[in-house]
Amino acid sequence: MTTTFSYNTLYQFTFSVFKKIGCSDEHATIASKALLSADLRGIESHGIARLSGYVRLWETGRVNANPDIKIIHETPSTAVIDGDKGLGLVVAHYSMQATIDKAKNVGTGWTSVKNSNHFGIAGCHAMQALEHDMIGIAMTNASALVAPTFSIERMLGTNPIAVAIPAKSQPAFVADFATTTAANGKLEVLQRKNEDMPLGWAQTKDGKNTTNANVIKNGGALLPLGSDREHASHKGYALGSIVDIFSAVLSGASYGPWAPPFPAYIPMPQNMPGEGLGHFFGAMRVDAFRPKEDFFQHIDNWIERFRSAKTVEGQERVLIPGDPEREAEAKHKEHGIPLLAKVTEDLSQLAEKLNVPQL
Amino acid sequence: MTTTFSYNTLYQFTFSVFKKIGCSDEHATIASKALLSADLRGIESHGIARLSGYVRLWETGRVNANPDIKIIHETPSTAVIDGDKGLGLVVAHYSMQATIDKAKNVGTGWTSVKNSNHFGIAGCHAMQALEHDMIGIAMTNASALVAPTFSIERMLGTNPIAVAIPAKSQPAFVADFATTTAANGKLEVLQRKNEDMPLGWAQTKDGKNTTNANVIKNGGALLPLGSDREHASHKGYALGSIVDIFSAVLSGASYGPWAPPFPAYIPMPQNMPGEGLGHFFGAMRVDAFRPKEDFFQHIDNWIERFRSAKTVEGQERVLIPGDPEREAEAKHKEHGIPLLAKVTEDLSQLAEKLNVPQL
């Protein structure tokens, strides 16, 4: 059961919600665009379905709608930014802008951010770099749901990495992925349908492999990319750890099992070693490495060659990272964005609570 | 069947071989240390077992023993380096040094390298940054053995990523991994023993899953980290692609299926779009982000917390990336390095051919 809405309708609604909790026009615009970029790109778990979750974080005082986002330490190519408990959607935008400014000056920029909140999809922030002919990088830590290899404890978030690489005749290369085998959103879909999941996505609280998609609610954990030791889960564990350290240990945010949870009803961890969630951003000017025209000629060639790679029988084509999301965006812009009944009901209650016009 | 040699014995032998092909004392020293760091750290597939392979590349003119390694393009935080067909072991060392120098000046350094050859283990170069209280990053492309998700063509190398993060009371965090489920060296071990491999490591030339470890010799391909689409092989494919683009498209090296092969008997690809193999290096001063003492306090805390995470029953401990290699190094320094008979025979022939003292 879905209802389809135009992007503009969802945008007006989202904007009015962010305004209502006290965001400035500028912040409400930035937050709405970032949040809805997930729905446009077909990553509905991270889009407007989370709007009421962000509002609940504001209600409990964990989100500050009027943050004073500022650089607290810097060198010519680096900065640490204090997000002042702002919406991650907004903090990430300004942080990526500061990262891009560094790259304009000295070739690359690298920014680690503390005292922030969930920032939506990583890809949206990495893609800010593209219009400047820069490679953009974005990552964030998140509340702990993932067990390291050989462990039964939830120590890491799904800690995504996004890398956006500009091209010219081809669309940009945009990789954006959780460092786990499956994102938690995929388990939630199966939970709603009461269906099993493949082996290798999650483990029970005792560390046993399972097909029960409800296992996370019962003390289980998601598995790092690779699933088990024989299939190199230690590599996914290392990747998730690198994201955690770059995002939170470099910045002074809270890391590992102490990362603050997204659901406002879950109490904050005890003895947090830092402030809020952490992010890490990078921007590299392509002409800091070689003349732009040379770079674009070869990245186009790279993409064309990979796109035309021979397929396994039964598969139509080899995808370039970002292809499915770009195609979803084109479709959703033309035909609107479908929302599940569960989501529209939640948004209807939100509208009532905040006294903003219904969707 | 193995024979054990002291590090010094292997070092003297390796040094004499590199000298004999025309390396300077300085280059022979650097190359020997880099090559043997693999044997010390227990990654024997990348160590002295490859020495005769490097010599064959020199014999065919693909390796220049006296390279003029130079920066051909730069900004305050970036450089592109032309390796002049030098040994990757040597080119990587100087490139990482240049990367570190950039970081001293502006907080971080980022170097893309073309016209190089295989550089041994990535971790060894990333670790150069540690003594400067910097995070080190190293990656390289390699000859194509890996099929993208949905493809039967070999388009990418095993394209490793290494990230070394300094700590104080704890040993450094050192992740160093191929972006495939299994490194090719693991398949070679099984081939020698005539044993099967687990499903999910490689596919046949038609793209079928298989346990036949000889499949690579018969037109098959290694699988990206994640193994299959259901277990997120598109993420491993994206990671391998990012390594390829950062190492070769940014620098002007040859990329994707055109990356030059390591075995000298395999002809070079036709219509190569760049020069030689490519590498990518990064260095970030920890105090470019926060005061050193704060960083070290929290990275030590991070490592201690993860090391003490609860284990799955039957597992003794949770590992920190770099633990197994550091323990191998301590063991090998004390008790010597065991070499397979096949390797010592190969080195004996090499000594004879080059007229250097036998091992």
Interface residues (C-beta under 8 A of the other chain):
Chain A: H73 T75 P76 S77 T78 V80 N105 V106 G107 T108 W110 S112 A147 P148 T149 F150 S151 I152 E153 M155 V163 I165 F173 A175 F177 T179 T180 T181 A182 P198 G200 W201 D206 G207 L225 G226 S227 E230 H231 A232 H234 K235 G236 Y237 A238 L239 S241 I242 D244 I245 V249 L250 S251 G252 Y255 G256 P257 P273 G274 M284 R285 V286 A288 F289 R290 D294 F295 H298 I299 N301 W302 R305 F306 A309 K310 T311 V312 E313 Q315 R317 V318 L319 P321
Chain B: H73 T75 P76 S77 T78 V80 N105 V106 G107 T108 W110 S112 A147 P148 T149 F150 S151 I152 E153 M155 V163 I165 F173 A175 F177 T179 T180 T181 A182 P198 G200 W201 D206 G207 L225 G226 S227 E230 H231 A232 H234 K235 G236 Y237 A238 L239 S241 I242 D244 I245 V249 L250 S251 G252 Y255 G256 P257 P273 G274 M284 R285 V286 A288 F289 R290 D294 F295 H298 I299 N301 W302 R305 F306 A309 K310 T311 V312 E313 Q315 R317 V318 L319 P321
